[in-house]
Amino acid sequence: MDWARTEKYTLITCRPRRGRAGMENAGVLGRLRGVAVRDAWAPYDTYFDVKHQLCCAYVLRELQAVTDTTADGSQ
């Protein structure tokens, strides 16, 4: 499932497979001329005409995972 959202609308698409083909079928990112707030899923990196920003919640989860896997707070 992929989704795109504005302040007013949300588009949700369900495809049998994920990846660039599914995102192209939704028809959003190929035409976006703004900032895509997203996670670090690799297919997003194939869109070069879009400005990318990692979702802050995603970044915080990744940082928490780093601290959770560091033994006794050592660096």
N, CA, C, O and CB atoms as a CASP TS submission, in Angstrom:
PFRMAT TS
TARGET T0000
AUTHOR 0000-0000-0000
METHOD Language model
MODEL 1
PARENT N/A
ATOM      1  N   MET     1       0.842  -1.166   0.000  1.00  0.00           N
ATOM      2  CA  MET     1       0.000   0.000   0.000  1.00  0.00           C
ATOM      3  C   MET     1       0.892   1.235   0.000  1.00  0.00           C
ATOM      4  O   MET     1       1.815   1.337   0.808  1.00  0.00           O
ATOM      5  CB  MET     1      -0.961  -0.005   1.212  1.00  0.00           C
ATOM      6  N   ASP     2       0.629   2.138  -0.871  1.00  0.00           N
ATOM      7  CA  ASP     2       1.310   3.425  -0.918  1.00  0.00           C
ATOM      8  C   ASP     2       0.272   4.507  -0.691  1.00  0.00           C
ATOM      9  O   ASP     2      -0.911   4.324  -0.981  1.00  0.00           O
ATOM     10  CB  ASP     2       2.058   3.633  -2.275  1.00  0.00           C
ATOM     11  N   TRP     3       0.721   5.617  -0.177  1.00  0.00           N
ATOM     12  CA  TRP     3      -0.209   6.717   0.013  1.00  0.00           C
ATOM     13  C   TRP     3       0.514   8.040  -0.190  1.00  0.00           C
ATOM     14  O   TRP     3       1.727   8.149  -0.013  1.00  0.00           O
ATOM     15  CB  TRP     3      -0.853   6.657   1.411  1.00  0.00           C
ATOM     16  N   ALA     4      -0.262   9.023  -0.561  1.00  0.00           N
ATOM     17  CA  ALA     4       0.216  10.395  -0.722  1.00  0.00           C
ATOM     18  C   ALA     4      -0.823  11.287  -0.073  1.00  0.00           C
ATOM     19  O   ALA     4      -2.017  10.994  -0.117  1.00  0.00           O
ATOM     20  CB  ALA     4       0.447  10.774  -2.242  1.00  0.00           C
ATOM     21  N   ARG     5      -0.372  12.367   0.522  1.00  0.00           N
ATOM     22  CA  ARG     5      -1.289  13.208   1.292  1.00  0.00           C
ATOM     23  C   ARG     5      -0.988  14.678   1.079  1.00  0.00           C
ATOM     24  O   ARG     5       0.171  15.079   0.971  1.00  0.00           O
ATOM     25  CB  ARG     5      -1.209  12.870   2.776  1.00  0.00           C
ATOM     26  N   THR     6      -2.039  15.472   1.019  1.00  0.00           N
ATOM     27  CA  THR     6      -1.935  16.928   1.084  1.00  0.00           C
ATOM     28  C   THR     6      -2.684  17.340   2.348  1.00  0.00           C
ATOM     29  O   THR     6      -3.124  16.483   3.114  1.00  0.00           O
ATOM     30  CB  THR     6      -2.528  17.636  -0.223  1.00  0.00           C
ATOM     31  N   GLU     7      -2.831  18.629   2.570  1.00  0.00           N
ATOM     32  CA  GLU     7      -3.598  19.073   3.736  1.00  0.00           C
ATOM     33  C   GLU     7      -5.054  18.660   3.631  1.00  0.00           C
ATOM     34  O   GLU     7      -5.719  18.467   4.648  1.00  0.00           O
ATOM     35  CB  GLU     7      -3.501  20.583   3.893  1.00  0.00           C
ATOM     36  N   LYS     8      -5.557  18.522   2.413  1.00  0.00           N
ATOM     37  CA  LYS     8      -6.980  18.270   2.214  1.00  0.00           C
ATOM     38  C   LYS     8      -7.297  16.837   1.774  1.00  0.00           C
ATOM     39  O   LYS     8      -8.360  16.314   2.107  1.00  0.00           O
ATOM     40  CB  LYS     8      -7.517  19.231   1.197  1.00  0.00           C
ATOM     41  N   TYR     9      -6.387  16.196   1.030  1.00  0.00           N
ATOM     42  CA  TYR     9      -6.688  14.898   0.428  1.00  0.00           C
ATOM     43  C   TYR     9      -5.648  13.844   0.793  1.00  0.00           C
ATOM     44  O   TYR     9      -4.491  14.160   1.072  1.00  0.00           O
ATOM     45  CB  TYR     9      -6.775  15.032  -1.083  1.00  0.00           C
ATOM     46  N   THR    10      -6.083  12.590   0.786  1.00  0.00           N
ATOM     47  CA  THR    10      -5.188  11.446   0.941  1.00  0.00           C
ATOM     48  C   THR    10      -5.509  10.448  -0.164  1.00  0.00           C
ATOM     49  O   THR    10      -6.667  10.086  -0.370  1.00  0.00           O
ATOM     50  CB  THR    10      -5.334  10.788   2.361  1.00  0.00           C
ATOM     51  N   LEU    11      -4.470  10.007  -0.872  1.00  0.00           N
ATOM     52  CA  LEU    11      -4.607   8.984  -1.901  1.00  0.00           C
ATOM     53  C   LEU    11      -3.954   7.716  -1.380  1.00  0.00           C
ATOM     54  O   LEU    11      -2.785   7.729  -0.995  1.00  0.00           O
ATOM     55  CB  LEU    11      -3.967   9.437  -3.258  1.00  0.00           C
ATOM     56  N   ILE    12      -4.704   6.621  -1.366  1.00  0.00           N
ATOM     57  CA  ILE    12      -4.176   5.331  -0.947  1.00  0.00           C
ATOM     58  C   ILE    12      -4.326   4.371  -2.118  1.00  0.00           C
ATOM     59  O   ILE    12      -5.415   4.221  -2.670  1.00  0.00           O
ATOM     60  CB  ILE    12      -4.910   4.794   0.332  1.00  0.00           C
ATOM     61  N   THR    13      -3.231   3.723  -2.494  1.00  0.00           N
ATOM     62  CA  THR    13      -3.278   2.739  -3.566  1.00  0.00           C
ATOM     63  C   THR    13      -2.809   1.390  -3.032  1.00  0.00           C
ATOM     64  O   THR    13      -1.890   1.322  -2.216  1.00  0.00           O
ATOM     65  CB  THR    13      -2.410   3.188  -4.769  1.00  0.00           C
ATOM     66  N   CYS    14      -3.431   0.346  -3.488  1.00  0.00           N
ATOM     67  CA  CYS    14      -3.058  -1.012  -3.110  1.00  0.00           C
ATOM     68  C   CYS    14      -2.643  -1.761  -4.371  1.00  0.00           C
ATOM     69  O   CYS    14      -3.410  -1.846  -5.330  1.00  0.00           O
ATOM     70  CB  CYS    14      -4.234  -1.744  -2.379  1.00  0.00           C
ATOM     71  N   ARG    15      -1.454  -2.290  -4.364  1.00  0.00           N
ATOM     72  CA  ARG    15      -0.913  -3.005  -5.517  1.00  0.00           C
ATOM     73  C   ARG    15      -0.445  -4.382  -5.062  1.00  0.00           C
ATOM     74  O   ARG    15      -0.092  -4.556  -3.896  1.00  0.00           O
ATOM     75  CB  ARG    15       0.254  -2.209  -6.178  1.00  0.00           C
ATOM     76  N   PRO    16      -0.436  -5.351  -5.953  1.00  0.00           N
ATOM     77  CA  PRO    16       0.052  -6.681  -5.578  1.00  0.00           C
ATOM     78  C   PRO    16       1.537  -6.690  -5.223  1.00  0.00           C
ATOM     79  O   PRO    16       1.985  -7.519  -4.430  1.00  0.00           O
ATOM     80  CB  PRO    16      -0.201  -7.656  -6.705  1.00  0.00           C
ATOM     81  N   ARG    17       2.298  -5.769  -5.810  1.00  0.00           N
ATOM     82  CA  ARG    17       3.728  -5.696  -5.538  1.00  0.00           C
ATOM     83  C   ARG    17       4.119  -4.261  -5.255  1.00  0.00           C
ATOM     84  O   ARG    17       3.504  -3.318  -5.753  1.00  0.00           O
ATOM     85  CB  ARG    17       4.545  -6.255  -6.716  1.00  0.00           C
ATOM     86  N   ARG    18       5.151  -4.118  -4.445  1.00  0.00           N
ATOM     87  CA  ARG    18       5.656  -2.778  -4.146  1.00  0.00           C
ATOM     88  C   ARG    18       6.795  -2.445  -5.094  1.00  0.00           C
ATOM     89  O   ARG    18       7.259  -3.305  -5.842  1.00  0.00           O
ATOM     90  CB  ARG    18       6.124  -2.674  -2.674  1.00  0.00           C
ATOM     91  N   GLY    19       7.234  -1.228  -5.062  1.00  0.00           N
ATOM     92  CA  GLY    19       8.371  -0.817  -5.878  1.00  0.00           C
ATOM     93  C   GLY    19       8.028   0.364  -6.750  1.00  0.00           C
ATOM     94  O   GLY    19       6.950   0.949  -6.644  1.00  0.00           O
ATOM     95  N   ARG    20       8.958   0.701  -7.609  1.00  0.00           N
ATOM     96  CA  ARG    20       8.793   1.859  -8.491  1.00  0.00           C
ATOM     97  C   ARG    20       7.569   1.713  -9.393  1.00  0.00           C
ATOM     98  O   ARG    20       6.854   2.685  -9.634  1.00  0.00           O
ATOM     99  CB  ARG    20      10.045   2.053  -9.343  1.00  0.00           C
ATOM    100  N   ALA    21       7.326   0.495  -9.894  1.00  0.00           N
ATOM    101  CA  ALA    21       6.185   0.292 -10.793  1.00  0.00           C
ATOM    102  C   ALA    21       4.870   0.621 -10.084  1.00  0.00           C
ATOM    103  O   ALA    21       3.989   1.246 -10.675  1.00  0.00           O
ATOM    104  CB  ALA    21       6.158  -1.163 -11.313  1.00  0.00           C
ATOM    105  N   GLY    22       4.735   0.213  -8.845  1.00  0.00           N
ATOM    106  CA  GLY    22       3.524   0.526  -8.095  1.00  0.00           C
ATOM    107  C   GLY    22       3.366   2.011  -7.852  1.00  0.00           C
ATOM    108  O   GLY    22       2.261   2.548  -7.939  1.00  0.00           O
ATOM    109  N   MET    23       4.475   2.681  -7.545  1.00  0.00           N
ATOM    110  CA  MET    23       4.412   4.125  -7.317  1.00  0.00           C
ATOM    111  C   MET    23       4.082   4.855  -8.609  1.00  0.00           C
ATOM    112  O   MET    23       3.329   5.829  -8.594  1.00  0.00           O
ATOM    113  CB  MET    23       5.739   4.643  -6.739  1.00  0.00           C
ATOM    114  N   GLU    24       4.640   4.395  -9.734  1.00  0.00           N
ATOM    115  CA  GLU    24       4.333   5.021 -11.023  1.00  0.00           C
ATOM    116  C   GLU    24       2.852   4.858 -11.350  1.00  0.00           C
ATOM    117  O   GLU    24       2.223   5.774 -11.880  1.00  0.00           O
ATOM    118  CB  GLU    24       5.202   4.411 -12.148  1.00  0.00           C
ATOM    119  N   ASN    25       2.301   3.690 -11.032  1.00  0.00           N
ATOM    120  CA  ASN    25       0.897   3.435 -11.298  1.00  0.00           C
ATOM    121  C   ASN    25       0.006   4.398 -10.523  1.00  0.00           C
ATOM    122  O   ASN    25      -1.050   4.793 -11.016  1.00  0.00           O
ATOM    123  CB  ASN    25       0.548   1.998 -10.948  1.00  0.00           C
ATOM    124  N   ALA    26       0.417   4.777  -9.321  1.00  0.00           N
ATOM    125  CA  ALA    26      -0.364   5.732  -8.525  1.00  0.00           C
ATOM    126  C   ALA    26      -0.344   7.116  -9.166  1.00  0.00           C
ATOM    127  O   ALA    26      -1.285   7.891  -8.999  1.00  0.00           O
ATOM    128  CB  ALA    26       0.179   5.809  -7.086  1.00  0.00           C
ATOM    129  N   GLY    27       0.722   7.427  -9.896  1.00  0.00           N
ATOM    130  CA  GLY    27       0.777   8.671 -10.655  1.00  0.00           C
ATOM    131  C   GLY    27       1.023   9.935  -9.861  1.00  0.00           C
ATOM    132  O   GLY    27       0.652  11.020 -10.310  1.00  0.00           O
ATOM    133  N   VAL    28       1.638   9.827  -8.695  1.00  0.00           N
ATOM    134  CA  VAL    28       1.837  11.014  -7.872  1.00  0.00           C
ATOM    135  C   VAL    28       3.281  11.514  -7.946  1.00  0.00           C
ATOM    136  O   VAL    28       3.517  12.650  -8.357  1.00  0.00           O
ATOM    137  CB  VAL    28       1.461  10.717  -6.425  1.00  0.00           C
ATOM    138  N   LEU    29       4.233  10.694  -7.559  1.00  0.00           N
ATOM    139  CA  LEU    29       5.609  11.175  -7.446  1.00  0.00           C
ATOM    140  C   LEU    29       6.214  11.598  -8.771  1.00  0.00           C
ATOM    141  O   LEU    29       7.051  12.500  -8.803  1.00  0.00           O
ATOM    142  CB  LEU    29       6.463  10.117  -6.835  1.00  0.00           C
ATOM    143  N   GLY    30       5.817  10.977  -9.846  1.00  0.00           N
ATOM    144  CA  GLY    30       6.340  11.374 -11.152  1.00  0.00           C
ATOM    145  C   GLY    30       5.959  12.785 -11.546  1.00  0.00           C
ATOM    146  O   GLY    30       6.630  13.402 -12.374  1.00  0.00           O
ATOM    147  N   ARG    31       4.890  13.303 -10.963  1.00  0.00           N
ATOM    148  CA  ARG    31       4.421  14.658 -11.286  1.00  0.00           C
ATOM    149  C   ARG    31       4.641  15.660 -10.160  1.00  0.00           C
ATOM    150  O   ARG    31       4.395  16.854 -10.332  1.00  0.00           O
ATOM    151  CB  ARG    31       2.959  14.619 -11.631  1.00  0.00           C
ATOM    152  N   LEU    32       5.096  15.185  -9.022  1.00  0.00           N
ATOM    153  CA  LEU    32       5.280  16.062  -7.865  1.00  0.00           C
ATOM    154  C   LEU    32       6.371  17.090  -8.134  1.00  0.00           C
ATOM    155  O   LEU    32       7.451  16.745  -8.615  1.00  0.00           O
ATOM    156  CB  LEU    32       5.626  15.240  -6.615  1.00  0.00           C
ATOM    157  N   ARG    33       6.096  18.321  -7.831  1.00  0.00           N
ATOM    158  CA  ARG    33       7.086  19.389  -7.964  1.00  0.00           C
ATOM    159  C   ARG    33       7.216  20.102  -6.627  1.00  0.00           C
ATOM    160  O   ARG    33       7.169  21.330  -6.554  1.00  0.00           O
ATOM    161  CB  ARG    33       6.690  20.391  -9.092  1.00  0.00           C
ATOM    162  N   GLY    34       7.378  19.326  -5.590  1.00  0.00           N
ATOM    163  CA  GLY    34       7.499  19.875  -4.251  1.00  0.00           C
ATOM    164  C   GLY    34       8.419  19.013  -3.427  1.00  0.00           C
ATOM    165  O   GLY    34       9.417  18.500  -3.935  1.00  0.00           O
ATOM    166  N   VAL    35       8.099  18.849  -2.168  1.00  0.00           N
ATOM    167  CA  VAL    35       8.918  18.079  -1.241  1.00  0.00           C
ATOM    168  C   VAL    35       8.174  16.792  -0.883  1.00  0.00           C
ATOM    169  O   VAL    35       7.020  16.829  -0.457  1.00  0.00           O
ATOM    170  CB  VAL    35       9.251  18.908   0.039  1.00  0.00           C
ATOM    171  N   ALA    36       8.842  15.669  -1.060  1.00  0.00           N
ATOM    172  CA  ALA    36       8.281  14.376  -0.650  1.00  0.00           C
ATOM    173  C   ALA    36       8.832  14.045   0.731  1.00  0.00           C
ATOM    174  O   ALA    36      10.029  13.800   0.885  1.00  0.00           O
ATOM    175  CB  ALA    36       8.627  13.237  -1.688  1.00  0.00           C
ATOM    176  N   VAL    37       7.963  14.039   1.730  1.00  0.00           N
ATOM    177  CA  VAL    37       8.359  13.649   3.080  1.00  0.00           C
ATOM    178  C   VAL    37       8.151  12.149   3.141  1.00  0.00           C
ATOM    179  O   VAL    37       7.033  11.673   2.946  1.00  0.00           O
ATOM    180  CB  VAL    37       7.531  14.416   4.208  1.00  0.00           C
ATOM    181  N   ARG    38       9.219  11.391   3.411  1.00  0.00           N
ATOM    182  CA  ARG    38       9.175   9.954   3.207  1.00  0.00           C
ATOM    183  C   ARG    38      10.067   9.207   4.163  1.00  0.00           C
ATOM    184  O   ARG    38      10.830   9.808   4.918  1.00  0.00           O
ATOM    185  CB  ARG    38       9.557   9.623   1.808  1.00  0.00           C
ATOM    186  N   ASP    39       9.967   7.877   4.128  1.00  0.00           N
ATOM    187  CA  ASP    39      10.910   7.046   4.864  1.00  0.00           C
ATOM    188  C   ASP    39      12.110   6.784   3.948  1.00  0.00           C
ATOM    189  O   ASP    39      12.233   7.422   2.902  1.00  0.00           O
ATOM    190  CB  ASP    39      10.241   5.697   5.341  1.00  0.00           C
ATOM    191  N   ALA    40      12.973   5.878   4.317  1.00  0.00           N
ATOM    192  CA  ALA    40      14.200   5.641   3.547  1.00  0.00           C
ATOM    193  C   ALA    40      14.065   4.478   2.571  1.00  0.00           C
ATOM    194  O   ALA    40      15.074   3.870   2.212  1.00  0.00           O
ATOM    195  CB  ALA    40      15.357   5.378   4.487  1.00  0.00           C
ATOM    196  N   TRP    41      12.876   4.156   2.140  1.00  0.00           N
ATOM    197  CA  TRP    41      12.653   3.081   1.186  1.00  0.00           C
ATOM    198  C   TRP    41      13.336   3.432  -0.122  1.00  0.00           C
ATOM    199  O   TRP    41      13.097   4.504  -0.677  1.00  0.00           O
ATOM    200  CB  TRP    41      11.143   2.829   0.968  1.00  0.00           C
ATOM    201  N   ALA    42      14.183   2.543  -0.620  1.00  0.00           N
ATOM    202  CA  ALA    42      15.063   2.806  -1.764  1.00  0.00           C
ATOM    203  C   ALA    42      14.362   3.292  -3.033  1.00  0.00           C
ATOM    204  O   ALA    42      14.912   4.174  -3.692  1.00  0.00           O
ATOM    205  CB  ALA    42      15.813   1.575  -2.083  1.00  0.00           C
ATOM    206  N   PRO    43      13.189   2.784  -3.428  1.00  0.00           N
ATOM    207  CA  PRO    43      12.585   3.274  -4.673  1.00  0.00           C
ATOM    208  C   PRO    43      12.325   4.779  -4.704  1.00  0.00           C
ATOM    209  O   PRO    43      12.276   5.366  -5.784  1.00  0.00           O
ATOM    210  CB  PRO    43      11.300   2.560  -4.907  1.00  0.00           C
ATOM    211  N   TYR    44      12.160   5.409  -3.552  1.00  0.00           N
ATOM    212  CA  TYR    44      11.983   6.867  -3.554  1.00  0.00           C
ATOM    213  C   TYR    44      13.213   7.579  -4.111  1.00  0.00           C
ATOM    214  O   TYR    44      13.098   8.656  -4.694  1.00  0.00           O
ATOM    215  CB  TYR    44      11.691   7.368  -2.136  1.00  0.00           C
ATOM    216  N   ASP    45      14.381   6.983  -3.932  1.00  0.00           N
ATOM    217  CA  ASP    45      15.618   7.618  -4.388  1.00  0.00           C
ATOM    218  C   ASP    45      15.725   7.705  -5.905  1.00  0.00           C
ATOM    219  O   ASP    45      16.598   8.405  -6.419  1.00  0.00           O
ATOM    220  CB  ASP    45      16.800   6.866  -3.849  1.00  0.00           C
ATOM    221  N   THR    46      14.861   7.013  -6.626  1.00  0.00           N
ATOM    222  CA  THR    46      14.911   7.053  -8.085  1.00  0.00           C
ATOM    223  C   THR    46      14.175   8.254  -8.668  1.00  0.00           C
ATOM    224  O   THR    46      14.177   8.451  -9.884  1.00  0.00           O
ATOM    225  CB  THR    46      14.329   5.783  -8.651  1.00  0.00           C
ATOM    226  N   TYR    47      13.550   9.051  -7.820  1.00  0.00           N
ATOM    227  CA  TYR    47      12.875  10.263  -8.274  1.00  0.00           C
ATOM    228  C   TYR    47      13.814  11.449  -8.068  1.00  0.00           C
ATOM    229  O   TYR    47      14.008  11.912  -6.944  1.00  0.00           O
ATOM    230  CB  TYR    47      11.524  10.479  -7.515  1.00  0.00           C
ATOM    231  N   PHE    48      14.384  11.926  -9.148  1.00  0.00           N
ATOM    232  CA  PHE    48      15.402  12.972  -9.068  1.00  0.00           C
ATOM    233  C   PHE    48      14.825  14.386  -9.156  1.00  0.00           C
ATOM    234  O   PHE    48      15.484  15.340  -8.742  1.00  0.00           O
ATOM    235  CB  PHE    48      16.412  12.777 -10.165  1.00  0.00           C
ATOM    236  N   ASP    49      13.618  14.537  -9.681  1.00  0.00           N
ATOM    237  CA  ASP    49      13.018  15.869  -9.827  1.00  0.00           C
ATOM    238  C   ASP    49      12.200  16.278  -8.612  1.00  0.00           C
ATOM    239  O   ASP    49      11.482  17.277  -8.651  1.00  0.00           O
ATOM    240  CB  ASP    49      12.142  15.910 -11.057  1.00  0.00           C
ATOM    241  N   VAL    50      12.305  15.510  -7.532  1.00  0.00           N
ATOM    242  CA  VAL    50      11.552  15.768  -6.308  1.00  0.00           C
ATOM    243  C   VAL    50      12.540  16.096  -5.204  1.00  0.00           C
ATOM    244  O   VAL    50      13.594  15.467  -5.102  1.00  0.00           O
ATOM    245  CB  VAL    50      10.658  14.548  -5.918  1.00  0.00           C
ATOM    246  N   LYS    51      12.208  17.071  -4.382  1.00  0.00           N
ATOM    247  CA  LYS    51      13.007  17.324  -3.181  1.00  0.00           C
ATOM    248  C   LYS    51      12.582  16.315  -2.134  1.00  0.00           C
ATOM    249  O   LYS    51      11.389  16.067  -1.960  1.00  0.00           O
ATOM    250  CB  LYS    51      12.831  18.797  -2.657  1.00  0.00           C
ATOM    251  N   HIS    52      13.539  15.734  -1.439  1.00  0.00           N
ATOM    252  CA  HIS    52      13.254  14.682  -0.476  1.00  0.00           C
ATOM    253  C   HIS    52      13.555  15.153   0.944  1.00  0.00           C
ATOM    254  O   HIS    52      14.546  15.840   1.192  1.00  0.00           O
ATOM    255  CB  HIS    52      14.065  13.426  -0.804  1.00  0.00           C
ATOM    256  N   GLN    53      12.686  14.771   1.861  1.00  0.00           N
ATOM    257  CA  GLN    53      12.919  14.994   3.280  1.00  0.00           C
ATOM    258  C   GLN    53      12.525  13.716   4.005  1.00  0.00           C
ATOM    259  O   GLN    53      11.425  13.197   3.814  1.00  0.00           O
ATOM    260  CB  GLN    53      12.116  16.236   3.815  1.00  0.00           C
ATOM    261  N   LEU    54      13.435  13.212   4.843  1.00  0.00           N
ATOM    262  CA  LEU    54      13.079  12.040   5.630  1.00  0.00           C
ATOM    263  C   LEU    54      12.077  12.434   6.702  1.00  0.00           C
ATOM    264  O   LEU    54      12.204  13.487   7.327  1.00  0.00           O
ATOM    265  CB  LEU    54      14.331  11.398   6.264  1.00  0.00           C
ATOM    266  N   CYS    55      11.098  11.598   6.905  1.00  0.00           N
ATOM    267  CA  CYS    55      10.092  11.805   7.936  1.00  0.00           C
ATOM    268  C   CYS    55      10.778  11.815   9.300  1.00  0.00           C
ATOM    269  O   CYS    55      11.561  10.917   9.610  1.00  0.00           O
ATOM    270  CB  CYS    55       8.991  10.705   7.873  1.00  0.00           C
ATOM    271  N   CYS    56      10.489  12.813  10.101  1.00  0.00           N
ATOM    272  CA  CYS    56      11.137  12.933  11.416  1.00  0.00           C
ATOM    273  C   CYS    56      10.836  11.731  12.305  1.00  0.00           C
ATOM    274  O   CYS    56      11.710  11.291  13.051  1.00  0.00           O
ATOM    275  CB  CYS    56      10.685  14.217  12.115  1.00  0.00           C
ATOM    276  N   ALA    57       9.618  11.191  12.242  1.00  0.00           N
ATOM    277  CA  ALA    57       9.290  10.010  13.046  1.00  0.00           C
ATOM    278  C   ALA    57      10.164   8.834  12.637  1.00  0.00           C
ATOM    279  O   ALA    57      10.607   8.059  13.485  1.00  0.00           O
ATOM    280  CB  ALA    57       7.798   9.642  12.897  1.00  0.00           C
ATOM    281  N   TYR    58      10.412   8.702  11.350  1.00  0.00           N
ATOM    282  CA  TYR    58      11.276   7.626  10.861  1.00  0.00           C
ATOM    283  C   TYR    58      12.702   7.810  11.380  1.00  0.00           C
ATOM    284  O   TYR    58      13.324   6.859  11.853  1.00  0.00           O
ATOM    285  CB  TYR    58      11.269   7.583   9.318  1.00  0.00           C
ATOM    286  N   VAL    59      13.203   9.015  11.289  1.00  0.00           N
ATOM    287  CA  VAL    59      14.568   9.298  11.754  1.00  0.00           C
ATOM    288  C   VAL    59      14.683   9.009  13.254  1.00  0.00           C
ATOM    289  O   VAL    59      15.666   8.414  13.695  1.00  0.00           O
ATOM    290  CB  VAL    59      14.956  10.776  11.456  1.00  0.00           C
ATOM    291  N   LEU    60      13.687   9.427  14.036  1.00  0.00           N
ATOM    292  CA  LEU    60      13.720   9.166  15.475  1.00  0.00           C
ATOM    293  C   LEU    60      13.706   7.670  15.781  1.00  0.00           C
ATOM    294  O   LEU    60      14.407   7.227  16.691  1.00  0.00           O
ATOM    295  CB  LEU    60      12.539   9.846  16.158  1.00  0.00           C
ATOM    296  N   ARG    61      12.919   6.878  15.039  1.00  0.00           N
ATOM    297  CA  ARG    61      12.911   5.426  15.242  1.00  0.00           C
ATOM    298  C   ARG    61      14.275   4.826  14.922  1.00  0.00           C
ATOM    299  O   ARG    61      14.756   3.950  15.641  1.00  0.00           O
ATOM    300  CB  ARG    61      11.828   4.764  14.373  1.00  0.00           C
ATOM    301  N   GLU    62      14.897   5.300  13.843  1.00  0.00           N
ATOM    302  CA  GLU    62      16.220   4.787  13.472  1.00  0.00           C
ATOM    303  C   GLU    62      17.261   5.148  14.537  1.00  0.00           C
ATOM    304  O   GLU    62      18.099   4.317  14.886  1.00  0.00           O
ATOM    305  CB  GLU    62      16.650   5.346  12.096  1.00  0.00           C
ATOM    306  N   LEU    63      17.215   6.362  15.046  1.00  0.00           N
ATOM    307  CA  LEU    63      18.155   6.761  16.094  1.00  0.00           C
ATOM    308  C   LEU    63      17.927   5.968  17.376  1.00  0.00           C
ATOM    309  O   LEU    63      18.880   5.606  18.066  1.00  0.00           O
ATOM    310  CB  LEU    63      18.030   8.258  16.377  1.00  0.00           C
ATOM    311  N   GLN    64      16.660   5.698  17.694  1.00  0.00           N
ATOM    312  CA  GLN    64      16.359   4.889  18.869  1.00  0.00           C
ATOM    313  C   GLN    64      16.909   3.478  18.701  1.00  0.00           C
ATOM    314  O   GLN    64      17.422   2.896  19.657  1.00  0.00           O
ATOM    315  CB  GLN    64      14.846   4.846  19.120  1.00  0.00           C
ATOM    316  N   ALA    65      16.807   2.928  17.505  1.00  0.00           N
ATOM    317  CA  ALA    65      17.351   1.589  17.239  1.00  0.00           C
ATOM    318  C   ALA    65      18.860   1.564  17.428  1.00  0.00           C
ATOM    319  O   ALA    65      19.408   0.578  17.921  1.00  0.00           O
ATOM    320  CB  ALA    65      16.995   1.136  15.816  1.00  0.00           C
ATOM    321  N   VAL    66      19.531   2.634  17.042  1.00  0.00           N
ATOM    322  CA  VAL    66      20.982   2.706  17.242  1.00  0.00           C
ATOM    323  C   VAL    66      21.310   2.699  18.726  1.00  0.00           C
ATOM    324  O   VAL    66      22.195   1.965  19.166  1.00  0.00           O
ATOM    325  CB  VAL    66      21.566   3.966  16.573  1.00  0.00           C
ATOM    326  N   THR    67      20.602   3.513  19.497  1.00  0.00           N
ATOM    327  CA  THR    67      20.898   3.560  20.930  1.00  0.00           C
ATOM    328  C   THR    67      20.497   2.259  21.629  1.00  0.00           C
ATOM    329  O   THR    67      21.134   1.860  22.604  1.00  0.00           O
ATOM    330  CB  THR    67      20.179   4.746  21.580  1.00  0.00           C
ATOM    331  N   ASP    68      19.461   1.604  21.145  1.00  0.00           N
ATOM    332  CA  ASP    68      19.036   0.327  21.748  1.00  0.00           C
ATOM    333  C   ASP    68      20.037  -0.790  21.494  1.00  0.00           C
ATOM    334  O   ASP    68      20.122  -1.732  22.282  1.00  0.00           O
ATOM    335  CB  ASP    68      17.673  -0.083  21.205  1.00  0.00           C
ATOM    336  N   THR    69      20.792  -0.700  20.411  1.00  0.00           N
ATOM    337  CA  THR    69      21.739  -1.765  20.071  1.00  0.00           C
ATOM    338  C   THR    69      23.155  -1.457  20.519  1.00  0.00           C
ATOM    339  O   THR    69      24.059  -2.267  20.312  1.00  0.00           O
ATOM    340  CB  THR    69      21.728  -2.009  18.587  1.00  0.00           C
ATOM    341  N   THR    70      23.361  -0.305  21.125  1.00  0.00           N
ATOM    342  CA  THR    70      24.685   0.047  21.650  1.00  0.00           C
ATOM    343  C   THR    70      24.801  -0.503  23.054  1.00  0.00           C
ATOM    344  O   THR    70      23.991  -0.190  23.927  1.00  0.00           O
ATOM    345  CB  THR    70      24.918   1.592  21.638  1.00  0.00           C
ATOM    346  N   ALA    71      25.811  -1.321  23.265  1.00  0.00           N
ATOM    347  CA  ALA    71      25.975  -1.980  24.566  1.00  0.00           C
ATOM    348  C   ALA    71      26.359  -0.974  25.644  1.00  0.00           C
ATOM    349  O   ALA    71      27.374  -0.288  25.526  1.00  0.00           O
ATOM    350  CB  ALA    71      27.039  -3.087  24.478  1.00  0.00           C
ATOM    351  N   ASP    72      25.557  -0.887  26.682  1.00  0.00           N
ATOM    352  CA  ASP    72      25.831  -0.073  27.871  1.00  0.00           C
ATOM    353  C   ASP    72      26.180   1.375  27.555  1.00  0.00           C
ATOM    354  O   ASP    72      26.951   1.993  28.290  1.00  0.00           O
ATOM    355  CB  ASP    72      26.952  -0.686  28.652  1.00  0.00           C
ATOM    356  N   GLY    73      25.646   1.914  26.508  1.00  0.00           N
ATOM    357  CA  GLY    73      25.893   3.317  26.177  1.00  0.00           C
ATOM    358  C   GLY    73      27.274   3.586  25.650  1.00  0.00           C
ATOM    359  O   GLY    73      27.642   4.749  25.485  1.00  0.00           O
ATOM    360  N   SER    74      28.069   2.548  25.372  1.00  0.00           N
ATOM    361  CA  SER    74      29.417   2.779  24.835  1.00  0.00           C
ATOM    362  C   SER    74      29.314   3.251  23.399  1.00  0.00           C
ATOM    363  O   SER    74      28.311   3.016  22.724  1.00  0.00           O
ATOM    364  CB  SER    74      30.283   1.497  24.922  1.00  0.00           C
ATOM    365  N   GLN    75      30.349   3.910  22.945  1.00  0.00           N
ATOM    366  CA  GLN    75      30.342   4.440  21.573  1.00  0.00           C
ATOM    367  C   GLN    75      31.406   3.806  20.731  1.00  0.00           C
ATOM    368  O   GLN    75      31.539   4.136  19.553  1.00  0.00           O
ATOM    369  CB  GLN    75      30.531   5.938  21.575  1.00  0.00           C
TER
END
